[in-house]
């Protein structure tokens, strides 16, 4: 005995179509700035949770006049996400995790964006995330870009600045972080500390209750000229200017006082086996 199944495709009425919802796997957006560059972005509708470790990341290794570090970004033992060491501790996402469970780094809607000048020439590209949250750990030898960190200097809250070893504000191949002032002295750790002091950064936005919300502005870029990349500042018109070379933008939820800055921020655990390299 056999049976046949018969079916056919039929069009949906407008009313039925209006009840359907969905999202494209890849979305494309283009923004043209009057008298400036054109930006084209491809966003992938993807949500990821991961914990990843790498021995070394070196980006933008080229000769730069007046710069002692040889690369724009130099981070060893770089990790995203970490391993729980306290089952009772509320983590950044507001949840608790069993001992030895992975506390993941979360990303939503990753994107790739290019910048073109008025002649259509490519001037730069960046890779970022529509939303991101989690711990980022590493030994930062040099950094070009921005670390969105607040510093409490005797009750006065200010944005931290990337500095040279001489205590001068500099967002390209910086080796220190702190506040530029007439009394800043990196040698004596006065309002200044090596970037290597900060072993772990809480990437995200401060929810005000000990937990961390998603940031929309985690990205790295490469450009051959100063480029204004769009950021989420609530106005819809905010930008961050990236100098030629590699630029890494790291928004954090953290506020440190000067004692915490100079004494350092400990690294969270990022490996299951103690190899004696400071990541266990």
NUPAMI-645546 format. One line per field, with one value per residue (C-alpha): residue number from 1; residue in three letters; z, x, y. Coordinates in nm, 3 decimals, always signed. Each point is the difference from the previous one (the first is absolute). Layout:
# residues N
n	c(NUM;...)
res	c(Ala;...)
z	c(Z;...)
x	c(X;...)
y	c(Y;...)
***
This chain:
# residues 280
n	c(1;2;3;4;5;6;7;8;9;10;11;12;13;14;15;16;17;18;19;20;21;22;23;24;25;26;27;28;29;30;31;32;33;34;35;36;37;38;39;40;41;42;43;44;45;46;47;48;49;50;51;52;53;54;55;56;57;58;59;60;61;62;63;64;65;66;67;68;69;70;71;72;73;74;75;76;77;78;79;80;81;82;83;84;85;86;87;88;89;90;91;92;93;94;95;96;97;98;99;100;101;102;103;104;105;106;107;108;109;110;111;112;113;114;115;116;117;118;119;120;121;122;123;124;125;126;127;128;129;130;131;132;133;134;135;136;137;138;139;140;141;142;143;144;145;146;147;148;149;150;151;152;153;154;155;156;157;158;159;160;161;162;163;164;165;166;167;168;169;170;171;172;173;174;175;176;177;178;179;180;181;182;183;184;185;186;187;188;189;190;191;192;193;194;195;196;197;198;199;200;201;202;203;204;205;206;207;208;209;210;211;212;213;214;215;216;217;218;219;220;221;222;223;224;225;226;227;228;229;230;231;232;233;234;235;236;237;238;239;240;241;242;243;244;245;246;247;248;249;250;251;252;253;254;255;256;257;258;259;260;261;262;263;264;265;266;267;268;269;270;271;272;273;274;275;276;277;278;279;280)
res	c(Unk;Unk;Unk;Unk;Unk;Unk;Unk;Unk;Unk;Unk;Unk;Unk;Unk;Unk;Unk;Unk;Unk;Unk;Unk;Unk;Unk;Unk;Unk;Unk;Unk;Unk;Unk;Unk;Unk;Unk;Unk;Unk;Unk;Unk;Unk;Unk;Unk;Unk;Unk;Unk;Unk;Unk;Unk;Unk;Unk;Unk;Unk;Unk;Unk;Unk;Unk;Unk;Unk;Unk;Unk;Unk;Unk;Unk;Unk;Unk;Unk;Unk;Unk;Unk;Unk;Unk;Unk;Unk;Unk;Unk;Unk;Unk;Unk;Unk;Unk;Unk;Unk;Unk;Unk;Unk;Unk;Unk;Unk;Unk;Unk;Unk;Unk;Unk;Unk;Unk;Unk;Unk;Unk;Unk;Unk;Unk;Unk;Unk;Unk;Unk;Unk;Unk;Unk;Unk;Unk;Unk;Unk;Unk;Unk;Unk;Unk;Unk;Unk;Unk;Unk;Unk;Unk;Unk;Unk;Unk;Unk;Unk;Unk;Unk;Unk;Unk;Unk;Unk;Unk;Unk;Unk;Unk;Unk;Unk;Unk;Unk;Unk;Unk;Unk;Unk;Unk;Unk;Unk;Unk;Unk;Unk;Unk;Unk;Unk;Unk;Unk;Unk;Unk;Unk;Unk;Unk;Unk;Unk;Unk;Unk;Unk;Unk;Unk;Unk;Unk;Unk;Unk;Unk;Unk;Unk;Unk;Unk;Unk;Unk;Unk;Unk;Unk;Unk;Unk;Unk;Unk;Unk;Unk;Unk;Unk;Unk;Unk;Unk;Unk;Unk;Unk;Unk;Unk;Unk;Unk;Unk;Unk;Unk;Unk;Unk;Unk;Unk;Unk;Unk;Unk;Unk;Unk;Unk;Unk;Unk;Unk;Unk;Unk;Unk;Unk;Unk;Unk;Unk;Unk;Unk;Unk;Unk;Unk;Unk;Unk;Unk;Unk;Unk;Unk;Unk;Unk;Unk;Unk;Unk;Unk;Unk;Unk;Unk;Unk;Unk;Unk;Unk;Unk;Unk;Unk;Unk;Unk;Unk;Unk;Unk;Unk;Unk;Unk;Unk;Unk;Unk;Unk;Unk;Unk;Unk;Unk;Unk;Unk;Unk;Unk;Unk;Unk;Unk;Unk;Unk;Unk;Unk;Unk;Unk;Unk;Unk;Unk;Unk;Unk;Unk)
z	c(+0.000;-0.083;+0.072;-0.165;+0.170;-0.198;+0.085;-0.172;+0.084;+0.034;+0.037;+0.335;+0.022;+0.121;+0.334;+0.050;-0.103;+0.262;+0.271;-0.103;+0.172;-0.068;-0.031;-0.282;+0.064;-0.140;-0.007;-0.198;+0.093;-0.170;+0.147;-0.202;+0.189;-0.181;-0.129;+0.164;-0.016;-0.086;+0.243;-0.099;+0.268;-0.022;+0.321;+0.067;+0.213;+0.231;+0.377;+0.144;+0.345;+0.034;+0.208;-0.207;+0.074;-0.222;+0.079;-0.179;-0.218;-0.183;-0.246;-0.198;+0.011;-0.201;+0.052;+0.163;+0.068;+0.370;+0.118;+0.218;-0.021;-0.339;-0.051;+0.040;+0.211;+0.194;+0.245;+0.134;+0.170;-0.144;+0.119;-0.037;+0.268;+0.308;+0.236;+0.319;+0.323;+0.237;-0.039;+0.217;-0.192;-0.222;-0.333;-0.245;-0.162;+0.336;+0.017;+0.224;-0.146;+0.158;+0.088;-0.317;-0.231;-0.286;+0.034;-0.370;-0.195;-0.185;-0.342;-0.205;-0.361;-0.107;-0.291;-0.258;-0.120;-0.265;-0.047;-0.341;-0.086;-0.249;-0.292;+0.105;+0.128;+0.301;+0.305;+0.275;+0.147;+0.341;+0.168;+0.293;+0.179;+0.028;+0.366;+0.212;+0.366;+0.201;+0.135;-0.215;+0.152;-0.110;+0.043;-0.202;-0.116;-0.231;-0.112;-0.266;+0.057;+0.313;+0.327;+0.137;+0.364;+0.272;+0.263;+0.342;+0.101;+0.348;-0.077;-0.347;-0.268;-0.335;-0.314;+0.008;-0.263;-0.182;+0.072;-0.105;+0.258;+0.053;+0.106;-0.318;-0.142;-0.316;-0.161;-0.233;+0.130;+0.361;+0.274;+0.308;+0.119;+0.244;+0.001;-0.172;+0.233;+0.116;+0.281;-0.198;+0.044;-0.139;+0.162;+0.348;-0.099;+0.069;-0.198;-0.241;-0.024;-0.265;-0.212;+0.118;+0.345;-0.127;-0.060;-0.055;-0.141;+0.046;-0.350;-0.001;+0.166;+0.372;+0.103;+0.338;+0.197;-0.033;-0.329;-0.350;-0.304;-0.365;-0.175;-0.365;-0.058;+0.025;-0.326;-0.160;-0.323;-0.248;-0.203;-0.220;+0.107;+0.302;-0.011;+0.194;+0.090;+0.130;+0.367;+0.215;+0.219;+0.011;-0.256;-0.316;-0.120;+0.231;-0.149;+0.115;-0.202;-0.068;-0.104;-0.295;+0.087;+0.234;+0.252;+0.279;+0.182;+0.334;+0.196;+0.362;+0.297;+0.241;+0.234;+0.187;+0.265;-0.024;+0.253;-0.201;-0.319;+0.136;+0.196;-0.302;-0.102;+0.035;-0.288;+0.012;-0.054;-0.370;-0.016;+0.172;+0.028;+0.187;-0.247;+0.220;-0.235;+0.221;-0.161;+0.246)
x	c(+0.000;+0.134;-0.111;+0.076;+0.053;-0.113;+0.104;+0.040;+0.135;-0.260;+0.058;-0.065;-0.242;+0.131;-0.173;+0.169;+0.337;-0.031;-0.016;+0.334;+0.322;+0.364;+0.350;+0.251;+0.313;+0.212;-0.102;+0.175;+0.005;+0.164;+0.059;+0.133;+0.143;-0.031;+0.342;+0.154;+0.020;-0.258;-0.041;-0.140;-0.075;-0.095;-0.157;-0.045;-0.300;+0.201;+0.021;+0.315;+0.125;+0.359;+0.315;+0.315;+0.372;+0.290;+0.369;+0.066;-0.169;+0.219;-0.164;+0.138;+0.368;+0.176;+0.245;-0.152;+0.205;+0.041;-0.167;+0.193;-0.241;+0.033;-0.371;-0.335;-0.144;+0.204;-0.188;+0.130;-0.213;-0.317;-0.324;-0.371;-0.225;+0.122;-0.048;-0.206;+0.196;-0.289;-0.344;-0.160;+0.137;-0.241;+0.177;-0.020;-0.318;-0.181;+0.022;+0.195;+0.209;+0.109;+0.365;+0.207;-0.288;+0.081;-0.127;-0.022;+0.076;-0.320;-0.032;-0.309;-0.025;+0.367;+0.069;+0.262;+0.015;+0.203;+0.071;+0.046;+0.097;-0.182;+0.185;-0.105;+0.343;+0.006;+0.133;-0.061;-0.201;-0.116;-0.139;-0.233;-0.311;-0.351;+0.016;+0.276;+0.059;+0.255;+0.353;+0.302;+0.335;+0.360;+0.337;-0.026;+0.346;-0.123;-0.340;-0.127;-0.359;-0.206;-0.079;-0.330;+0.101;-0.099;+0.250;-0.093;+0.261;-0.099;-0.370;+0.034;-0.103;+0.177;+0.051;+0.332;+0.254;+0.251;+0.347;+0.361;+0.258;+0.061;-0.363;-0.107;-0.344;+0.041;-0.250;+0.256;+0.233;-0.065;+0.170;-0.163;-0.340;-0.108;-0.065;+0.220;+0.082;+0.289;+0.068;-0.037;+0.310;-0.002;+0.335;-0.149;-0.350;-0.154;-0.327;+0.157;+0.055;+0.122;-0.274;+0.134;-0.141;-0.352;-0.015;-0.377;-0.254;-0.377;-0.127;-0.348;-0.200;-0.057;-0.355;+0.049;-0.078;+0.322;-0.096;+0.106;-0.212;+0.089;+0.219;-0.059;+0.346;+0.255;+0.197;+0.341;+0.080;+0.277;+0.015;+0.254;-0.120;-0.176;-0.353;-0.316;-0.176;-0.355;-0.059;-0.309;-0.007;-0.378;-0.010;+0.029;+0.278;+0.287;+0.335;+0.345;+0.300;+0.248;+0.352;+0.171;+0.094;-0.179;-0.255;-0.154;-0.304;-0.070;-0.300;-0.005;-0.234;+0.288;+0.082;+0.332;+0.145;+0.367;+0.104;-0.172;+0.161;+0.353;-0.035;-0.153;-0.304;+0.046;-0.064;-0.298;+0.062;+0.004;+0.149;-0.074;+0.365;+0.262;+0.288;+0.174;-0.069;-0.240;-0.330;-0.120)
y	c(+0.000;+0.344;+0.351;+0.332;+0.334;+0.299;+0.356;+0.334;+0.344;+0.272;+0.375;+0.169;+0.286;+0.337;-0.046;-0.339;+0.142;+0.275;-0.266;-0.152;+0.108;-0.079;+0.135;-0.019;-0.206;+0.283;+0.367;+0.274;+0.367;+0.297;+0.346;+0.291;+0.298;+0.333;+0.098;-0.305;-0.376;-0.262;-0.290;-0.340;-0.259;-0.368;-0.132;-0.372;-0.098;-0.224;-0.049;-0.159;-0.100;-0.113;-0.019;+0.028;+0.030;+0.102;+0.029;+0.329;+0.260;+0.252;+0.241;+0.292;-0.084;+0.272;+0.285;+0.309;+0.311;+0.076;-0.322;-0.244;-0.298;-0.167;-0.072;+0.174;-0.281;-0.256;-0.223;-0.331;-0.268;+0.155;-0.161;+0.067;-0.147;-0.184;-0.293;+0.023;-0.040;+0.080;-0.157;+0.270;+0.298;+0.193;+0.043;+0.291;-0.133;-0.024;-0.379;-0.237;-0.280;-0.328;-0.041;-0.056;+0.095;+0.235;+0.357;+0.086;+0.312;+0.091;+0.161;+0.082;+0.120;+0.009;+0.233;+0.089;+0.360;+0.180;+0.370;+0.162;+0.356;+0.225;-0.165;-0.348;-0.101;-0.231;+0.190;-0.252;-0.285;-0.111;-0.309;+0.044;-0.121;+0.136;-0.106;-0.152;-0.084;-0.195;-0.004;+0.077;-0.094;+0.039;+0.164;+0.321;+0.104;+0.274;+0.123;+0.236;+0.100;+0.052;-0.176;+0.128;+0.003;+0.249;+0.118;+0.137;+0.258;+0.114;-0.005;+0.152;-0.250;+0.035;-0.204;-0.184;+0.099;-0.212;+0.138;-0.029;-0.107;+0.374;+0.052;+0.179;-0.079;-0.204;-0.238;-0.158;-0.273;+0.096;-0.199;+0.159;+0.117;+0.271;+0.374;+0.255;+0.290;+0.215;-0.248;-0.323;-0.216;-0.353;-0.083;+0.049;-0.121;+0.340;+0.011;-0.248;-0.375;-0.244;-0.156;-0.336;+0.086;-0.058;-0.374;-0.023;+0.246;-0.030;+0.077;+0.151;+0.277;+0.055;-0.093;+0.168;-0.316;-0.196;-0.159;+0.098;+0.080;-0.041;+0.253;+0.086;+0.142;-0.282;+0.000;+0.000;+0.182;+0.062;+0.321;+0.177;+0.345;+0.150;-0.141;+0.087;-0.324;+0.019;-0.089;-0.034;+0.312;+0.039;+0.282;-0.206;+0.230;-0.097;-0.097;-0.102;+0.112;-0.278;+0.092;-0.173;-0.357;-0.239;+0.131;-0.209;+0.141;-0.173;+0.135;-0.117;+0.031;+0.059;+0.289;-0.021;+0.226;+0.092;-0.264;-0.271;+0.130;-0.005;-0.325;-0.170;-0.203;-0.376;-0.234;-0.233;-0.370;-0.088;-0.351;-0.332;-0.106;+0.203;+0.041;+0.254;+0.292;+0.196;-0.098;-0.270)
***
